[in-house]
Amino acid sequence: MARKSFGRAYLSRTIRLNSIRRGLLGGSNFWLTVFAARLVSSRLRTVTKRGEKPIRFSEGLKVGETLEISHIDPSTDRT
């Protein structure tokens, strides 16, 4: 018979479910604080994520073609 693993994923899932069930739905201030802390930490992790950014646009250039990237100042009149 296999034992239940208490790894990081299991612990994280248990804390997440308890914070939702007991904090948001149950009204416990402690678990509501745990829920808010997990939410803020996950959003911060997403915002401060390091590494290579995804490529938004990719197109090959043929010999002799050029690509110009410019910035238009929003305060100037474009008409």
HUBELCOR-V860567 format. One record per backbone hydrogen bond with DSSP energy under -1.0 kcal/mol. CO is the residue of the C=O (numbers start at 1). NH is the residue of the N-H. Records with the same first field share a line. If there is no record, write none. Layout:
CO=NH  NH
This chain:
7=11
8=12
9=13
10=14
11=15
12=16
13=17
14=18
15=19
16=20
17=21
18=22
19=24
20=25
22=28
28=32
29=33
30=34
31=35
32=36
33=37
34=38
35=39
36=40
37=41
38=42
39=43
40=44
41=45
42=46
43=47
44=48
62=65
73=76
